[in-house]
């Protein structure tokens, strides 16, 4: 240990550890300049850049909406309004190719008028009273902290003397027209060590914030706390939530007098309450009255009966080796399950009837595509919107009602010709024998061609088929093959797929990715020299590990990760045995904040260390 520490201390490149230091940033700039000059000087670069910019600047995209009463709400950004417009329209207008939108708030005009770098952070709209009042959150330059200002949707302006909070990491929500729940920086000791609210309070209109009544107090080491009201007519309830850790939460029902009653479900479960349904999605095994419910199961109970002590649980979904529950959505009378069967979408509708739950498939889900539930109305109707897209299929937005027909509302534009391209799915065998699925998109008859492989493997995020005009124009249309690996650590097969590759088992993610790379070569889809890998954020960290541990498998590597730095360690060296002579060693060599663009640079192979 002492010898290793001496080697680190003697490392001549240790100055790279000072990621915000002038010397390190000058070094990054120098290498960025060299890389950009080399890449941009190639034939065809300008033409390709312009074609990709057409995709990124296109305004011909689907404006996704949220239902609030009679209106559909949308936040829109384009070249003319880069900060964005908060706007609304009716369903009848939305059916048109160019709907007539009613603009509620123009963030560009507001920023200019107030000389502020405002960035939209969302709005909480009060349901009782017809969605007239909103608590709008705006940040300066996209920072985590935001200001809160009350907004009148009918008057299309901020309420003079209304609810307002200065810049902070705040959590706000309506109780009624004159009362809100608020968590913010109330002063010393009011934030957790993570920087989020430790106190949840009830604040009445016309009173100073200092007089707000404390509803709940968390611990300093908690992630944060909050309170909210469910405004469903006939089922109005108030709740307090304590986020103990990232995957651990406590939920309490708040009585009229302020008393709290714990909803006694596992801390790592995902809980949803709809009218009299208590929905519980398990992230760990749960034994209740001698019955053990598996990881990934979805259970339902009567909410009031459960709080009274009854434990009559009905299993709505139980995973199998090939199928997991991605998420669910609620309409007024139905429950829609979005399932993944070997990373392919399946939608199921569950309906309570006579003490049982009836099951029916929601039709129209295309193969090798991903279908997401884009909208439901849990208050007033059984409407839904579905967005389907695939690697070669642009997004299609359909609208319907449960037990009724669906219509196509919107169709995203196609940015490349898919003729001659195929989508296939294979399974690689990882080092411990686990079957790891991956998708291959490219020319059906192409052998040993240029191939780009990507992966993520973290935070229970599933990499499902999706349409990318950039990948299509920049890679597929030029003869390349694109591969998406569904690694452990993600959510493709439920919580176990994720939890099985964390902490001491994190190496399984790297072994999965290496197995996919080797399988591509074994099948003749590509060769080591023509295989490139890329990833961003958590996937960028993955690329750093692959770059240093498995360099012999790839011909190029690109890492995009703000939370990475070049760490000089004893395991890194300039000419590592096994490095292909044609390798492009690309790595992020500087951390970056939200106000600084990520830097990508050509550099020597180094290990990427997470520092966030």
C-alpha positions as CSV (number, residue, x, y, z in Angstrom):
1,X,0.0,0.0,0.0
2,X,2.8,2.4,0.9
3,X,4.7,1.7,-2.3
4,X,1.5,2.3,-4.4
5,X,1.0,5.6,-2.6
6,X,4.6,6.6,-3.2
7,X,4.0,5.9,-6.9
8,X,0.9,8.1,-7.0
9,X,2.7,10.9,-5.1
10,X,5.6,10.8,-7.6
11,X,3.3,10.8,-10.7
12,X,4.4,13.7,-12.9
13,X,0.9,14.2,-14.2
14,X,-0.7,14.6,-10.8
15,X,-1.5,18.2,-11.7
16,X,-4.4,16.9,-13.9
17,X,-6.2,16.2,-10.6
18,X,-6.8,19.9,-10.3
19,X,-9.7,19.8,-12.8
20,X,-10.6,23.5,-12.5
21,X,-7.0,24.7,-12.4
22,X,-5.7,27.0,-15.1
23,X,-2.8,24.6,-16.1
24,X,-5.2,21.6,-16.5
25,X,-7.8,23.6,-18.4
26,X,-5.1,25.0,-20.8
27,X,-4.0,21.5,-21.4
28,X,-7.5,20.5,-22.2
29,X,-8.0,23.4,-24.6
30,X,-4.8,22.6,-26.4
31,X,-5.8,19.0,-27.0
32,X,-9.4,19.9,-27.9
33,X,-8.0,22.3,-30.5
34,X,-5.8,19.5,-32.0
35,X,-8.7,17.0,-32.0
36,X,-11.1,19.5,-33.6
37,X,-8.7,20.5,-36.3
38,X,-8.0,16.9,-37.2
39,X,-11.7,15.9,-37.3
40,X,-13.0,19.1,-39.0
41,X,-10.3,19.0,-41.7
42,X,-11.6,15.7,-43.1
43,X,-13.3,15.7,-46.5
44,X,-17.1,15.8,-46.2
45,X,-17.1,17.2,-42.6
46,X,-18.8,20.5,-43.5
47,X,-21.6,18.7,-45.4
48,X,-22.2,16.2,-42.7
49,X,-22.2,18.9,-40.0
50,X,-24.8,20.9,-41.9
51,X,-27.0,17.9,-42.4
52,X,-26.9,17.0,-38.8
53,X,-27.6,20.6,-37.8
54,X,-30.8,20.4,-39.9
55,X,-31.9,17.6,-37.6
56,X,-31.1,19.4,-34.4
57,X,-32.6,22.7,-35.6
58,X,-35.8,21.2,-37.0
59,X,-39.0,22.6,-35.6
60,X,-41.0,19.8,-37.3
61,X,-41.3,17.7,-34.1
62,X,-44.2,16.5,-31.9
63,X,-45.3,19.0,-29.3
64,X,-46.0,16.7,-26.3
65,X,-48.8,17.8,-24.0
66,X,-50.2,17.5,-20.4
67,X,-53.9,17.4,-19.8
68,X,-55.3,20.0,-17.3
69,X,-59.1,20.2,-17.5
70,X,-60.2,21.2,-20.9
71,X,-56.8,22.3,-22.1
72,X,-53.6,20.5,-23.3
73,X,-50.5,22.3,-22.1
74,X,-47.1,22.3,-23.8
75,X,-43.7,24.0,-23.2
76,X,-42.1,24.7,-26.6
77,X,-38.6,25.8,-27.6
78,X,-37.3,26.6,-31.1
79,X,-34.8,28.8,-32.8
80,X,-37.1,31.8,-32.6
81,X,-37.9,31.2,-28.9
82,X,-34.9,29.4,-27.5
83,X,-36.0,30.0,-23.8
84,X,-39.4,28.8,-24.6
85,X,-43.2,29.4,-24.6
86,X,-45.6,28.0,-22.0
87,X,-48.8,27.5,-24.0
88,X,-52.1,25.6,-24.3
89,X,-54.7,24.5,-26.8
90,X,-57.8,22.3,-27.0
91,X,-57.8,18.7,-28.2
92,X,-59.8,19.7,-31.3
93,X,-57.1,22.2,-32.2
94,X,-54.3,19.8,-31.3
95,X,-55.6,17.4,-34.0
96,X,-54.6,20.0,-36.6
97,X,-51.2,20.0,-38.3
98,X,-50.7,23.6,-37.0
99,X,-52.7,24.0,-33.8
100,X,-53.8,27.5,-32.6
101,X,-51.8,27.8,-29.4
102,X,-52.7,30.3,-26.6
103,X,-49.4,31.6,-25.2
104,X,-49.5,31.9,-21.4
105,X,-45.9,32.9,-20.7
106,X,-43.1,33.9,-23.1
107,X,-39.8,33.2,-21.2
108,X,-37.7,35.0,-23.8
109,X,-39.8,38.2,-23.4
110,X,-39.7,37.8,-19.6
111,X,-35.9,37.4,-19.6
112,X,-35.4,40.5,-21.7
113,X,-37.8,42.6,-19.7
114,X,-36.2,41.6,-16.4
115,X,-32.6,41.4,-17.6
116,X,-32.4,37.8,-16.2
117,X,-31.1,34.6,-17.8
118,X,-34.4,32.8,-17.0
119,X,-34.7,29.0,-17.7
120,X,-38.1,27.3,-17.3
121,X,-38.3,24.7,-14.5
122,X,-42.0,23.9,-14.6
123,X,-45.2,24.8,-12.9
124,X,-47.6,23.4,-10.3
125,X,-51.2,24.2,-11.3
126,X,-54.1,24.3,-8.8
127,X,-56.8,21.9,-9.9
128,X,-59.7,23.1,-7.7
129,X,-61.1,26.3,-9.3
130,X,-60.4,25.2,-12.8
131,X,-56.6,25.4,-13.1
132,X,-56.4,29.1,-12.8
133,X,-53.4,29.6,-10.5
134,X,-49.9,28.2,-10.9
135,X,-46.6,28.2,-9.0
136,X,-44.0,28.8,-11.7
137,X,-40.4,28.0,-11.1
138,X,-37.6,29.7,-13.0
139,X,-33.9,29.3,-12.6
140,X,-31.0,31.5,-13.5
141,X,-29.0,29.9,-16.3
142,X,-30.4,26.4,-15.6
143,X,-29.1,26.1,-12.0
144,X,-30.6,23.6,-9.6
145,X,-31.9,26.5,-7.4
146,X,-34.9,28.4,-8.7
147,X,-37.3,31.2,-7.8
148,X,-41.0,30.6,-7.3
149,X,-43.7,33.1,-8.4
150,X,-47.5,32.8,-8.5
151,X,-49.0,33.1,-11.9
152,X,-52.6,33.7,-13.0
153,X,-53.4,31.7,-16.2
154,X,-56.5,33.7,-17.0
155,X,-54.8,37.1,-16.7
156,X,-51.6,35.6,-18.2
157,X,-49.4,37.4,-15.6
158,X,-47.8,37.0,-12.3
159,X,-49.9,37.7,-9.2
160,X,-49.0,40.9,-7.5
161,X,-48.3,40.1,-3.8
162,X,-48.9,36.4,-4.5
163,X,-46.8,33.5,-3.3
164,X,-43.1,34.0,-4.1
165,X,-39.8,32.5,-3.0
166,X,-36.3,33.7,-3.6
167,X,-33.7,31.5,-5.3
168,X,-33.3,28.2,-3.6
169,X,-33.8,24.5,-4.1
170,X,-37.5,24.7,-3.3
171,X,-40.4,22.2,-3.3
172,X,-43.9,23.7,-3.6
173,X,-47.4,22.5,-4.1
174,X,-51.0,23.7,-3.7
175,X,-53.3,22.8,-0.9
176,X,-56.0,25.2,-1.8
177,X,-56.2,28.7,-3.4
178,X,-54.9,30.3,-0.3
179,X,-52.5,27.7,1.1
180,X,-49.4,25.9,-0.2
181,X,-46.9,23.3,1.0
182,X,-43.4,24.7,0.9
183,X,-39.9,23.4,1.4
184,X,-37.0,25.8,0.9
185,X,-34.0,27.4,2.5
186,X,-35.6,28.9,5.7
187,X,-32.2,29.6,7.1
188,X,-29.5,27.8,9.1
189,X,-30.2,24.1,9.5
190,X,-33.2,24.0,7.2
191,X,-31.4,22.1,4.4
192,X,-30.1,18.6,4.4
193,X,-26.5,17.8,3.7
194,X,-27.5,17.1,0.1
195,X,-28.7,20.7,-0.1
196,X,-32.5,20.0,-0.4
197,X,-35.3,21.0,2.0
198,X,-35.2,19.4,5.5
199,X,-38.4,21.0,6.6
200,X,-41.9,20.9,5.0
201,X,-44.2,23.7,6.0
202,X,-47.7,24.9,5.4
203,X,-47.9,28.6,4.2
204,X,-51.0,30.7,4.2
205,X,-51.6,33.5,1.7
206,X,-50.9,37.0,3.1
207,X,-48.6,35.8,5.9
208,X,-44.8,36.1,6.0
209,X,-42.8,32.9,5.2
210,X,-41.3,33.0,8.7
211,X,-44.8,32.2,10.1
212,X,-45.3,29.1,8.0
213,X,-46.3,26.1,10.1
214,X,-43.9,23.2,10.2
215,X,-45.5,20.0,9.0
216,X,-42.6,17.6,9.0
217,X,-38.9,17.8,9.9
218,X,-36.4,15.4,8.4
219,X,-32.9,14.5,9.5
220,X,-29.8,16.4,8.2
221,X,-28.5,13.3,6.5
222,X,-31.7,12.7,4.5
223,X,-31.8,13.5,0.8
224,X,-34.9,15.8,1.4
225,X,-38.5,15.9,2.5
226,X,-41.7,17.3,1.1
227,X,-45.5,17.4,1.4
228,X,-48.3,17.3,-1.2
229,X,-52.1,17.1,-1.6
230,X,-54.0,14.7,-3.8
231,X,-56.9,16.8,-5.2
232,X,-58.9,13.9,-6.6
233,X,-62.6,14.8,-5.8
234,X,-63.9,12.6,-3.0
235,X,-60.5,11.3,-2.2
236,X,-58.7,14.5,-1.1
237,X,-55.7,13.5,1.0
238,X,-52.5,15.1,2.3
239,X,-49.1,13.3,2.3
240,X,-45.6,13.8,3.7
241,X,-42.7,12.1,2.0
242,X,-39.2,11.6,3.5
243,X,-36.5,10.7,1.1
244,X,-34.1,8.8,3.3
245,X,-31.7,7.8,0.5
246,X,-31.9,7.6,-3.3
247,X,-33.9,4.4,-3.2
248,X,-35.4,4.6,0.3
249,X,-38.5,6.6,1.0
250,X,-41.0,6.9,3.9
251,X,-44.6,8.0,3.1
252,X,-47.0,9.3,5.6
253,X,-50.7,10.2,5.5
254,X,-51.4,13.6,7.1
255,X,-54.7,13.9,8.9
256,X,-56.8,17.1,9.2
257,X,-55.3,17.8,12.6
258,X,-51.8,17.3,11.4
259,X,-51.2,13.8,12.8
260,X,-49.0,11.5,10.6
261,X,-49.6,7.9,9.9
262,X,-47.0,5.8,8.2
263,X,-48.0,3.9,5.1
264,X,-46.2,0.7,6.1
265,X,-44.7,-0.5,2.9
266,X,-41.0,-1.3,2.2
267,X,-38.8,1.8,2.1
268,X,-37.5,0.9,-1.3
269,X,-40.9,0.3,-2.8
270,X,-42.5,2.6,-5.4
271,X,-45.9,3.6,-4.1
272,X,-48.9,5.2,-6.0
273,X,-52.3,6.0,-4.6
274,X,-55.3,6.4,-6.8
275,X,-58.8,6.8,-5.3
276,X,-59.0,3.7,-3.1
277,X,-56.1,1.9,-4.7
278,X,-52.8,1.5,-3.0
279,X,-50.3,0.4,-5.6
280,X,-47.0,-1.1,-4.5
281,X,-44.1,-1.9,-6.9
282,X,-41.5,-3.9,-5.1
283,X,-37.7,-3.4,-5.4
284,X,-37.0,-6.1,-2.9
285,X,-38.7,-9.3,-1.6
286,X,-41.5,-8.6,0.9
287,X,-43.0,-11.2,3.2
288,X,-46.5,-10.4,4.5
289,X,-48.5,-12.8,6.6
290,X,-46.4,-15.8,5.5
291,X,-46.6,-14.9,1.8
292,X,-43.4,-13.8,0.0
293,X,-43.8,-11.4,-2.9
294,X,-41.0,-11.2,-5.4
295,X,-38.8,-8.4,-6.6
296,X,-40.4,-6.5,-9.4
297,X,-44.0,-7.4,-8.5
298,X,-46.9,-4.9,-8.6
299,X,-49.4,-5.3,-5.7
300,X,-52.7,-3.5,-5.0
301,X,-54.6,-3.1,-1.8
302,X,-57.5,-1.0,-0.6
303,X,-55.9,2.2,0.8
304,X,-58.2,2.7,3.8
305,X,-58.2,-1.0,4.7
306,X,-54.4,-1.2,4.5
307,X,-54.0,1.8,6.8
308,X,-56.4,0.1,9.2
309,X,-54.2,-2.9,9.3
310,X,-55.6,-5.3,6.7
311,X,-53.0,-7.0,4.5
312,X,-55.2,-8.3,1.6
313,X,-52.8,-7.8,-1.3
314,X,-53.6,-8.7,-4.9
315,X,-50.7,-9.4,-7.3
316,X,-51.3,-7.4,-10.5
317,X,-48.0,-8.3,-12.1
318,X,-45.3,-10.8,-11.3
319,X,-42.0,-10.8,-13.3
320,X,-40.6,-13.8,-15.1
321,X,-37.0,-14.3,-16.5
322,X,-38.0,-12.4,-19.7
323,X,-40.6,-9.9,-18.6
324,X,-40.5,-6.9,-16.3
325,X,-42.7,-4.0,-15.4
326,X,-41.2,-0.8,-16.7
327,X,-43.9,1.5,-15.2
328,X,-47.6,2.0,-14.9
329,X,-50.1,4.8,-15.7
330,X,-53.6,5.6,-14.5
331,X,-56.8,6.6,-16.1
332,X,-59.9,7.4,-14.1
333,X,-61.1,3.7,-14.1
334,X,-58.2,1.7,-15.4
335,X,-54.5,0.8,-14.9
336,X,-52.1,0.6,-17.8
337,X,-49.0,-1.5,-17.4
338,X,-46.0,-0.8,-19.7
339,X,-44.1,-4.1,-19.8
340,X,-40.7,-5.0,-21.3
341,X,-40.5,-8.6,-22.7
342,X,-36.8,-9.0,-23.7
343,X,-36.7,-5.3,-24.1
344,X,-39.8,-5.1,-26.3
345,X,-42.8,-3.1,-25.3
346,X,-46.1,-4.7,-24.3
347,X,-49.0,-2.7,-23.0
348,X,-51.7,-4.3,-20.7
349,X,-54.9,-2.8,-19.3
350,X,-56.1,-3.9,-15.9
351,X,-59.7,-3.1,-14.8
352,X,-61.3,-3.8,-11.4
353,X,-64.6,-5.7,-11.8
354,X,-66.6,-7.6,-9.2
355,X,-63.7,-7.9,-6.8
356,X,-61.3,-9.1,-9.6
357,X,-59.0,-7.5,-12.0
358,X,-59.7,-8.1,-15.7
359,X,-56.7,-8.1,-18.0
360,X,-56.6,-7.1,-21.7
361,X,-53.9,-6.2,-24.2
362,X,-53.7,-2.6,-25.5
363,X,-53.3,-3.3,-29.3
364,X,-51.1,-1.5,-31.8
365,X,-47.7,-1.9,-30.3
366,X,-45.1,-2.4,-33.2
367,X,-42.3,-4.9,-33.0
368,X,-38.7,-3.7,-32.4
369,X,-40.1,-0.4,-31.3
370,X,-40.6,1.3,-28.0
371,X,-44.1,2.4,-27.0
372,X,-44.4,4.9,-24.1
373,X,-47.6,6.2,-22.5
374,X,-47.4,9.9,-23.3
375,X,-50.6,11.0,-21.6
376,X,-53.4,9.7,-19.4
377,X,-56.2,11.5,-17.5
378,X,-56.5,10.0,-14.0
379,X,-59.1,12.5,-12.9
380,X,-61.9,12.8,-15.5
381,X,-61.6,10.2,-18.3
382,X,-60.1,7.1,-19.7
383,X,-58.2,8.8,-22.5
384,X,-54.6,8.0,-23.3
385,X,-51.8,9.0,-25.8
386,X,-49.1,6.5,-26.9
387,X,-45.8,7.4,-28.5
388,X,-44.2,4.6,-30.6
389,X,-40.8,4.9,-32.2
390,X,-38.1,2.5,-33.3
391,X,-34.5,2.6,-34.6
392,X,-35.8,3.2,-38.1
393,X,-39.3,4.4,-37.3
394,X,-39.9,8.1,-36.4
395,X,-42.3,8.7,-33.5
396,X,-46.0,8.3,-34.0
397,X,-48.4,9.8,-31.4
398,X,-51.8,8.0,-31.1
399,X,-54.9,9.1,-29.1
400,X,-57.7,6.9,-27.8
401,X,-59.9,5.8,-25.0
402,X,-59.8,2.4,-23.2
403,X,-62.2,0.0,-25.0
404,X,-62.3,2.4,-28.0
405,X,-60.4,2.9,-31.2
406,X,-57.2,4.9,-31.4
407,X,-56.4,7.6,-34.0
408,X,-53.0,8.9,-35.2
409,X,-52.6,12.5,-33.9
410,X,-49.0,13.4,-34.8
411,X,-46.2,11.9,-36.9
412,X,-42.5,12.9,-36.4
413,X,-40.5,13.5,-39.6
414,X,-38.2,11.0,-41.1
415,X,-34.6,12.2,-41.3
416,X,-33.1,9.3,-43.2
417,X,-34.1,6.5,-45.6
418,X,-34.4,3.2,-43.8
419,X,-34.5,1.2,-47.0
420,X,-32.0,-1.7,-46.7
421,X,-31.7,-1.4,-43.0
422,X,-32.7,-4.2,-40.6
423,X,-33.2,-4.4,-36.8
424,X,-32.1,-7.6,-35.2
425,X,-31.7,-8.7,-31.6
426,X,-29.0,-11.1,-30.3
427,X,-27.9,-12.3,-26.9
428,X,-24.3,-12.4,-25.7
429,X,-23.1,-14.6,-22.9
430,X,-21.3,-12.6,-20.1
431,X,-18.4,-14.0,-18.1
432,X,-20.8,-15.4,-15.4
433,X,-23.1,-17.0,-18.0
434,X,-25.8,-14.3,-18.0
435,X,-27.5,-13.7,-21.3
436,X,-27.2,-10.0,-22.3
437,X,-29.5,-8.8,-25.0
438,X,-28.5,-6.2,-27.6
439,X,-30.0,-4.7,-30.7
440,X,-28.1,-4.5,-34.1
441,X,-29.3,-1.8,-36.6
442,X,-27.7,-1.6,-40.0
443,X,-27.4,-3.2,-43.5
444,X,-28.7,-6.7,-43.4
445,X,-25.9,-8.1,-45.6
446,X,-23.1,-6.0,-44.2
447,X,-20.2,-8.1,-42.8
448,X,-17.3,-6.9,-40.8
449,X,-18.4,-3.3,-41.3
450,X,-17.9,-0.1,-39.2
451,X,-19.9,-0.5,-36.0
452,X,-20.8,1.9,-33.2
453,X,-21.6,0.2,-29.9
454,X,-23.3,2.1,-27.0
455,X,-24.4,1.2,-23.5
456,X,-25.4,2.7,-20.1
457,X,-25.9,0.1,-17.4
458,X,-27.0,2.3,-14.5
459,X,-29.8,3.8,-12.4
460,X,-32.3,1.2,-13.6
461,X,-32.5,3.0,-16.9
462,X,-33.6,0.8,-19.8
463,X,-32.2,1.4,-23.3
464,X,-35.1,0.7,-25.5
465,X,-35.4,1.2,-29.3
466,X,-35.6,4.9,-30.2
467,X,-35.4,7.0,-33.3
468,X,-32.4,9.3,-33.8
469,X,-32.0,11.5,-36.9
470,X,-28.4,12.2,-35.9
471,X,-27.5,8.5,-35.7
472,X,-29.5,7.8,-38.9
473,X,-28.0,10.5,-41.0
474,X,-24.5,10.5,-39.5
475,X,-24.0,6.8,-39.3
476,X,-26.7,4.4,-40.6
477,X,-27.2,6.2,-43.9
478,X,-23.5,6.2,-44.5
479,X,-23.2,2.4,-44.2
480,X,-22.5,2.0,-40.5
481,X,-24.0,-0.4,-38.0
482,X,-25.4,0.8,-34.7
483,X,-25.6,-1.5,-31.6
484,X,-27.3,-0.9,-28.3
485,X,-26.3,-3.1,-25.4
486,X,-28.9,-3.8,-22.6
487,X,-26.5,-4.2,-19.7
488,X,-27.1,-5.1,-16.1
489,X,-27.4,-2.1,-13.9
490,X,-30.2,-0.9,-16.2
491,X,-33.9,-1.6,-15.8
492,X,-34.5,-3.9,-18.8
493,X,-35.4,-6.9,-16.5
494,X,-36.6,-5.0,-13.5
495,X,-35.0,-4.1,-10.1
496,X,-32.9,-7.3,-9.9
497,X,-31.2,-6.5,-13.2
498,X,-30.2,-3.2,-11.7
499,X,-29.4,-4.2,-8.1
500,X,-27.4,-7.2,-9.2
501,X,-24.7,-4.9,-10.7
502,X,-24.1,-2.3,-8.0
503,X,-21.3,-1.8,-5.5
504,X,-19.1,-4.9,-5.3
505,X,-20.9,-6.3,-8.4
506,X,-20.3,-3.3,-10.5
507,X,-17.7,-5.2,-12.6
508,X,-20.6,-7.2,-14.1
509,X,-21.6,-4.2,-16.2
510,X,-18.1,-4.0,-17.7
511,X,-18.1,-7.8,-18.4
512,X,-21.5,-7.5,-20.0
513,X,-20.3,-4.8,-22.4
514,X,-17.1,-6.7,-23.2
515,X,-19.2,-9.8,-23.9
516,X,-21.4,-7.9,-26.4
517,X,-18.3,-6.5,-28.1
518,X,-16.7,-9.9,-28.4
519,X,-20.0,-11.4,-29.7
520,X,-20.2,-8.8,-32.5
521,X,-16.8,-9.9,-33.7
522,X,-17.7,-13.6,-33.3
523,X,-20.8,-13.2,-35.4
524,X,-18.9,-11.4,-38.2
525,X,-20.9,-8.2,-37.8
526,X,-17.7,-6.2,-37.3
527,X,-14.0,-6.5,-36.4
528,X,-12.1,-5.2,-33.4
529,X,-10.4,-2.6,-35.6
530,X,-13.8,-1.3,-37.0
531,X,-15.6,-1.4,-33.6
532,X,-16.1,2.0,-31.9
533,X,-17.8,2.5,-28.5
534,X,-19.5,5.6,-27.1
535,X,-21.5,6.6,-24.0
536,X,-22.6,9.6,-22.0
537,X,-23.0,10.4,-18.3
538,X,-23.0,7.0,-16.6
539,X,-22.3,5.5,-20.0
540,X,-19.3,7.8,-20.3
541,X,-17.9,6.4,-17.1
542,X,-18.5,2.9,-18.6
543,X,-16.5,4.0,-21.6
544,X,-13.6,5.0,-19.4
545,X,-13.5,1.6,-17.8
546,X,-13.7,-0.2,-21.1
547,X,-10.9,2.1,-22.5
548,X,-8.5,1.1,-19.7
549,X,-9.5,-2.5,-18.9
550,X,-10.5,-3.9,-22.4
551,X,-8.6,-1.8,-25.0
552,X,-7.9,-4.8,-27.1
553,X,-11.6,-5.1,-28.0
554,X,-12.1,-1.8,-29.7
555,X,-10.7,0.5,-32.3
556,X,-12.1,3.7,-31.0
557,X,-13.7,5.1,-27.8
558,X,-15.7,8.3,-27.0
559,X,-16.7,9.3,-23.5
560,X,-19.1,12.1,-22.7
561,X,-19.4,12.6,-19.0
562,X,-19.5,15.8,-17.0
563,X,-18.8,13.9,-13.8
564,X,-15.4,12.5,-14.9
565,X,-11.8,13.6,-14.7
566,X,-8.6,12.3,-15.9
567,X,-7.2,10.6,-12.8
568,X,-3.6,9.6,-12.9
569,X,-3.2,6.2,-11.3
570,X,-0.6,3.4,-11.4
571,X,-2.8,1.4,-13.8
572,X,-2.5,3.9,-16.6
573,X,0.4,4.3,-19.0
574,X,1.0,5.9,-22.5
575,X,1.8,2.7,-24.5
576,X,-0.3,0.0,-22.9
577,X,0.3,-3.5,-24.3
578,X,-2.7,-4.6,-26.4
579,X,-3.7,-1.1,-27.6
580,X,-4.5,-1.3,-31.3
581,X,-2.2,1.0,-33.3
582,X,-5.3,2.7,-34.9
583,X,-7.1,3.4,-31.6
584,X,-8.6,6.8,-31.2
585,X,-8.2,7.5,-27.5
586,X,-10.9,9.9,-26.6
587,X,-11.7,10.8,-23.0
588,X,-13.2,13.7,-21.1
589,X,-10.3,15.3,-19.2
590,X,-12.1,18.0,-17.4
591,X,-15.1,18.1,-15.0
592,X,-17.8,20.6,-16.1
593,X,-20.5,22.5,-14.3
594,X,-23.9,23.3,-15.6
595,X,-22.6,26.6,-16.9
596,X,-19.7,25.1,-18.9
597,X,-20.0,22.9,-22.0
598,X,-18.5,19.4,-21.6
599,X,-15.1,19.1,-23.1
600,X,-14.1,16.2,-25.2
601,X,-10.4,15.8,-25.9
602,X,-7.9,13.4,-27.4
603,X,-5.6,12.2,-24.7
604,X,-3.6,9.3,-23.4
605,X,-5.5,6.4,-21.8
606,X,-6.5,7.3,-18.3
607,X,-9.0,6.0,-15.9
608,X,-12.2,8.0,-15.4
609,X,-13.0,8.6,-11.8
610,X,-16.5,9.6,-10.7
611,X,-16.5,12.8,-8.7
612,X,-20.1,13.8,-8.3
